[in-house]
């Protein structure tokens, strides 16, 4: 099996080679599938990342959740491999954070890990067991075990792998949403 560093490079190249129009079309379909999730519709408190570059777009999702009067929190990096969920009321509150990724200010209210209903999790790739290939910082693998949140990975079909290298500390998501499907993993470790 290919190592994570090599896979990160390969996935980056795969995504970089996609035409912008295709990315937008795929992201629209991912958004539609994501918003069909009953867990997201029922959720009161949602933890979601601010997408950057060619990550699957979450900006529209965040705006929709805020319009629906849900409590929305985004990650705030507080140390090496450590993050918190901080509540925002509008995207206008975001400031440049770690790695220049827009983040809530440190003064934003804290959403306790136990209060999160749904966590939308980024990844360069996911596999059919729900493991993810992140950017290597370990933030989500450290944070998610402290929550009881329903976890959703956003992934383009071209980055959905049969199997990714996984270590003991890697955390699986409950569901992977692509442009073609909603794959629930909590009842079965495999998906079609």
PyMOL commands that set and color helices and strands:
alter all, ss='L'
color gray80, all
select helices_A, chain A and resi 4-16+20-35+38-42+59-67+91-93+98-100+113-115+139-146+157-159
alter helices_A, ss='H'
color red, helices_A
select strands_A, chain A and resi 45-47+71-79+82-88+95-96+102-103+110-111+118-121+125-127+132-133+150-154+160-161+175-177+182-184
alter strands_A, ss='S'
color yellow, strands_A
deselect
rebuild
show_as cartoon
